[in-house]
Amino acid sequence: MLTESDSEQPAYIAGDTTEYGGFGVFAPHKWSVRRSVAMKSLAIVIGAAGLLATACGEENATTLPQAELTRPPVINTSVPPTTVPASDTAPVSYSTPAQAGSQEDTTQKPSADSGFTFEQIASAHDELMSSLYESVVPSVVGLRVLQLAAPDSNIPQPFPEGLLPETPPDDALTQAAGSGLVWDDKGHIVTNRHVVAYAERIVVVLSDGTQTDAEVVGMDADSDLAVIRVTDEAIRPPPIKLGDSDDIRPGNFAVAIGDPFSRGFSMTSGIISALGRTIRPEHSNFAVPRVIQHDAATNPGNSGGPLLNRHGEVVGINTQIISRTGVFSGIGLAIPVNLAKLVIPSLIAEGHYEYPYIGIRGTSVFPDIAVAMNLPSDTRGALVIAVGIDSAASRGGLRASDQLTVIDGAEFPIGGDIVVAIDGTPIRSMDDLLAYVVEHTRPGDTAEFTVLRDGTETSLSIALGTRPSR
């Protein structure tokens, strides 16, 4: 059963972030589950002016709890970008001396149908990765956060000497850490809300080792996004390039850059594993749609850092992992950058963001539900299970489910309206409904809902409200 505040994975629930670093544990019952990950391979082919990246995918995740990325031990270390020596990309033969006279050097043999040697492919990969890192890392920051201890938290060891020299000892304070990305040339940095929500002091660490203080500008619990601002006007790192999260597909190249475990900046790579995941951030009653699943390693301290495409453009903000151990197990989750493009300007200008609101609980329609409602088994949409009192949905005439049926031994509500389109856009799941309302409407807008009611299609005009803060 799903709501505007639920995901299609009911076990994806928010909770304590005090146990693990960087992606702190997202499970009030200390749940955190991992799935095995299929091996992946990557080949990048460079042509006259283009590169081709291919990789194999991974095993799909089932219903699993999640972990947030937050709080590793803090170490005052950063690694400035380095330049790859030209010799590193020179052709290399991998045959041994004993084999040289008797075995063909396959590193110079053209790969199938490509016209390029394997060595050229490997060299192109090295050049792409190194160049991407060097161009992007100045726009990525590490965060060291001194914060009020959350209830039930384990008090970690104090900051290393010299990192926060002006902060007096205090048993009520703990340390956290994360990453962030430079949003503009005015010193605004985007990170996760769960990294800075309780901050008493925030120290920003740049890739060249510079450290400076920052202040919170705005936070949004429903997207787990926050904006901080560097207070020193003389320090203005370059803004990062923004991509389009609607343009990515499973199998696309994915790169994560951040400051895991506060050990200095690092880069990992993988692929986009899946799209359309839904999660519910800590301290929010509402789901985030269109979440990106990827397998670029993200560990404690990567929270708030960028997920990039092969052009070095941000397509997501890393926020959670699914893991049994609190460290990466092959499933990373990132907030889509297109949602950040909606939320961040409002956080900078007003300190908060207002979402449109319907006021329903619902679930995606699958074959068992459709058959139970005497509909064709291929019927898809968002089934309305409950309607809030005096909500936009109730005023607009949406009907809640009023019957119970048994599916796989469990009672399930049926009989409500099934939303199949909004403003002419097909709705095939609850995630589609959430995504459309968040991305394409604003509070006060009137939207045309097409619904199936007792097997007959009908239209309703609904004036959207404003999402409650809790």
HUWO-V707668 format. One record per residue. RES is the residue in three letters. PSI is psi in whole degrees, 0 to 359 (* if undefined). D_FIRST is the distance of its C-alpha to the first C-alpha in Angstrom with 2 decimals. Layout:
RES|PSI|D_FIRST, RES|PSI|D_FIRST
This chain:
MET|131|0.00, LEU|160|3.77, THR|178|7.04, GLU|338|10.62, SER|1|10.77, ASP|159|8.09, SER|175|8.98, GLU|2|8.07, GLN|89|9.43, PRO|337|7.62, ALA|352|11.20, TYR|94|12.74, ILE|152|13.70, ALA|158|16.92, GLY|221|19.74, ASP|135|23.42, THR|24|25.59, THR|353|28.83, GLU|322|29.25, TYR|158|29.81, GLY|162|31.64, GLY|297|30.61, PHE|44|26.98, GLY|158|26.56, VAL|128|23.90, PHE|64|20.36, ALA|110|19.10, PRO|336|19.59, HIS|18|20.02, LYS|29|22.39, TRP|150|20.09, SER|112|21.18, VAL|146|21.13, ARG|154|23.21, ARG|148|23.57, SER|150|26.97, VAL|131|28.10, ALA|150|30.22, MET|146|33.64, LYS|154|34.21, SER|155|37.41, LEU|130|38.65, ALA|130|41.69, ILE|123|42.82, VAL|129|45.63, ILE|130|47.79, GLY|205|49.72, ALA|316|52.17, ALA|7|49.68, GLY|165|46.21, LEU|145|44.06, LEU|126|41.72, ALA|130|38.94, THR|149|37.21, ALA|156|35.07, CYS|155|33.00, GLY|193|29.29, GLU|170|27.37, GLU|139|24.97, ASN|146|21.32, ALA|143|19.09, THR|191|16.28, THR|113|13.41, LEU|147|15.64, PRO|168|16.19, GLN|167|18.48, ALA|139|21.81, GLU|160|23.36, LEU|111|26.96, THR|170|29.37, ARG|75|32.50, PRO|170|35.02, PRO|140|38.58, VAL|127|40.53, ILE|130|43.58, ASN|74|45.81, THR|135|46.05, SER|151|45.54, VAL|111|46.74, PRO|155|48.29, PRO|145|47.89, THR|159|50.54, THR|130|52.35, VAL|124|52.36, PRO|148|56.01, ALA|331|57.22, SER|339|58.25, ASP|340|54.66, THR|8|54.08, ALA|151|57.38, PRO|138|57.38, VAL|138|57.30, SER|133|58.37, TYR|3|56.41, SER|145|59.09, THR|164|61.14, PRO|323|64.94, ALA|332|65.41, GLN|345|63.24, ALA|323|64.64, GLY|346|67.54, SER|348|65.80, GLN|138|62.21, GLU|139|61.00, ASP|97|59.30, THR|346|55.87, THR|339|54.83, GLN|4|57.08, LYS|133|56.09, PRO|138|54.04, SER|162|50.42, ALA|120|49.52, ASP|7|50.00, SER|331|49.50, GLY|3|53.11, PHE|149|52.36, THR|162|53.24, PHE|325|50.74, GLU|321|52.47, GLN|321|51.97, ILE|313|48.24, ALA|319|48.00, SER|321|50.17, ALA|319|48.02, HIS|311|44.91, ASP|315|46.77, GLU|318|48.00, LEU|310|44.63, MET|315|42.91, SER|316|45.83, SER|320|46.27, LEU|313|42.59, TYR|311|42.62, GLU|327|45.88, SER|332|44.86, VAL|325|41.44, VAL|331|41.98, PRO|342|44.06, SER|10|40.98, VAL|143|38.79, VAL|155|39.18, GLY|150|38.55, LEU|132|37.49, ARG|122|38.80, VAL|126|37.18, LEU|124|38.57, GLN|162|35.93, LEU|139|35.37, ALA|130|34.06, ALA|155|30.45, PRO|141|29.85, ASP|11|29.89, SER|151|31.21, ASN|122|33.91, ILE|115|36.90, PRO|177|37.99, GLN|154|41.61, PRO|166|43.33, PHE|148|43.84, PRO|149|46.75, GLU|133|50.03, GLY|343|50.67, LEU|314|47.15, LEU|66|46.73, PRO|338|50.31, GLU|358|50.12, THR|119|47.19, PRO|154|48.40, PRO|144|46.82, ASP|119|44.17, ASP|342|42.29, ALA|359|39.37, LEU|146|38.86, THR|173|37.14, GLN|148|37.15, ALA|168|34.49, ALA|159|34.86, GLY|198|33.25, SER|173|34.23, GLY|171|34.32, LEU|143|35.59, VAL|120|38.29, TRP|320|36.96, ASP|184|40.28, ASP|13|43.97, LYS|10|43.65, GLY|9|42.37, HIS|134|38.64, ILE|133|36.47, VAL|136|32.73, THR|191|30.83, ASN|144|27.55, ARG|320|26.99, HIS|346|26.39, VAL|323|29.90, VAL|7|31.75, ALA|326|29.65, TYR|24|32.10, ALA|133|35.17, GLU|329|38.62, ARG|140|40.33, ILE|125|39.31, VAL|125|41.77, VAL|130|41.40, VAL|121|43.04, LEU|166|44.22, SER|337|45.04, ASP|7|48.76, GLY|350|48.39, THR|137|48.62, GLN|137|46.76, THR|159|46.10, ASP|157|44.07, ALA|158|41.16, GLU|152|39.43, VAL|131|35.87, VAL|317|35.71, GLY|156|32.05, MET|150|28.55, ASP|109|25.01, ALA|329|22.24, ASP|339|19.46, SER|356|21.12, ASP|39|22.89, LEU|151|26.14, ALA|155|29.45, VAL|130|32.99, ILE|164|36.10, ARG|131|39.71, VAL|126|42.80, THR|336|45.28, ASP|111|48.40, GLU|338|49.38, ALA|348|51.53, ILE|109|48.61, ARG|86|46.64, PRO|158|45.18, PRO|141|44.49, PRO|152|41.12, ILE|158|38.94, LYS|136|38.36, LEU|136|34.99, GLY|203|33.61, ASP|110|30.93, SER|347|27.52, ASP|347|27.03, ASP|350|30.02, ILE|156|28.86, ARG|155|27.77, PRO|136|26.87, GLY|344|30.24, ASN|152|31.73, PHE|139|33.78, ALA|136|32.14, VAL|135|34.13, ALA|131|33.22, ILE|134|35.95, GLY|198|35.80, ASP|62|37.36, PRO|138|35.62, PHE|16|36.91, SER|35|39.25, ARG|8|41.76, GLY|164|42.49, PHE|142|41.03, SER|165|39.89, MET|139|38.28, THR|160|36.05, SER|161|35.04, GLY|218|32.71, ILE|163|30.60, ILE|118|27.44, SER|323|25.17, ALA|159|22.12, LEU|165|20.77, GLY|20|17.51, ARG|156|15.81, THR|140|13.58, ILE|163|14.31, ARG|115|14.25, PRO|162|17.86, GLU|140|19.37, HIS|25|19.79, SER|145|17.36, ASN|6|14.25, PHE|148|13.69, ALA|151|12.95, VAL|120|15.99, PRO|170|15.84, ARG|26|18.51, VAL|143|19.17, ILE|128|22.04, GLN|135|22.23, HIS|169|25.86, ASP|21|28.17, ALA|124|30.95, ALA|124|31.45, THR|127|30.15, ASN|178|31.03, PRO|125|31.38, GLY|346|33.10, ASN|350|31.63, SER|129|29.05, GLY|353|29.74, GLY|166|32.01, PRO|147|31.99, LEU|126|30.62, LEU|154|33.34, ASN|183|34.19, ARG|351|37.59, HIS|1|39.27, GLY|20|38.46, GLU|143|36.08, VAL|127|32.93, VAL|347|29.72, GLY|165|27.40, ILE|116|27.52, ASN|134|26.73, THR|325|24.29, GLN|163|22.52, ILE|160|23.06, ILE|119|21.28, SER|148|23.87, ARG|339|24.83, THR|348|28.11, GLY|354|27.47, VAL|171|29.46, PHE|134|28.77, SER|17|27.58, GLY|355|27.20, ILE|105|23.90, GLY|150|24.38, LEU|136|22.10, ALA|138|23.67, ILE|130|22.83, PRO|140|24.17, VAL|334|27.57, ASN|331|26.93, LEU|319|24.46, ALA|324|27.24, LYS|332|29.69, LEU|317|27.81, VAL|316|27.32, ILE|314|30.54, PRO|323|33.16, SER|322|31.63, LEU|321|31.52, ILE|318|35.18, ALA|321|36.24, GLU|349|34.30, GLY|354|32.62, HIS|171|29.08, TYR|135|26.84, GLU|127|25.17, TYR|150|22.01, PRO|159|21.22, TYR|133|18.41, ILE|310|16.67, GLY|50|14.74, ILE|162|11.39, ARG|142|7.68, GLY|181|6.21, THR|161|5.29, SER|144|8.43, VAL|122|10.48, PHE|172|12.05, PRO|317|15.05, ASP|320|13.72, ILE|315|11.60, ALA|313|14.70, VAL|319|17.09, ALA|336|15.43, MET|16|15.92, ASN|38|19.48, LEU|160|19.17, PRO|145|20.73, SER|340|18.86, ASP|10|19.34, THR|134|17.51, ARG|154|15.36, GLY|193|13.72, ALA|113|10.81, LEU|126|9.48, VAL|117|9.79, ILE|317|7.81, ALA|151|10.01, VAL|130|13.26, GLY|147|15.20, ILE|134|18.65, ASP|39|21.45, SER|172|19.30, ALA|322|20.22, ALA|316|17.63, SER|320|19.12, ARG|331|22.60, GLY|351|22.02, GLY|12|20.90, LEU|139|17.26, ARG|137|15.97, ALA|166|12.76, SER|143|11.60, ASP|13|14.28, GLN|163|14.13, LEU|140|12.66, THR|167|13.29, VAL|121|13.58, ILE|119|12.46, ASP|40|14.23, GLY|1|15.02, ALA|143|11.72, GLU|140|10.91, PHE|132|8.24, PRO|138|8.65, ILE|177|10.72, GLY|351|13.78, GLY|175|12.88, ASP|146|14.56, ILE|114|13.83, VAL|120|15.21, VAL|349|17.54, ALA|150|19.93, ILE|124|20.91, ASP|35|24.66, GLY|354|25.23, THR|124|23.14, PRO|139|20.89, ILE|114|17.11, ARG|356|15.65, SER|169|12.27, MET|326|10.13, ASP|319|12.56, ASP|318|15.40, LEU|312|14.52, LEU|314|14.36, ALA|316|17.49, TYR|313|19.41, VAL|316|19.02, VAL|317|19.97, GLU|335|22.74, HIS|3|24.31, THR|164|24.13, ARG|158|25.48, PRO|133|25.20, GLY|343|27.22, ASP|152|26.83, THR|125|26.21, ALA|146|23.97, GLU|113|24.04, PHE|126|20.69, THR|124|21.05, VAL|153|18.60, LEU|120|18.61, ARG|113|19.07, ASP|37|20.04, GLY|357|21.02, THR|136|23.24, GLU|135|23.02, THR|163|23.69, SER|144|24.01, LEU|138|23.17, SER|122|24.78, ILE|123|22.71, ALA|116|24.55, LEU|143|22.35, GLY|195|22.56, THR|130|22.77, ARG|131|19.91, PRO|152|20.57, SER|331|21.83, ARG|*|19.60
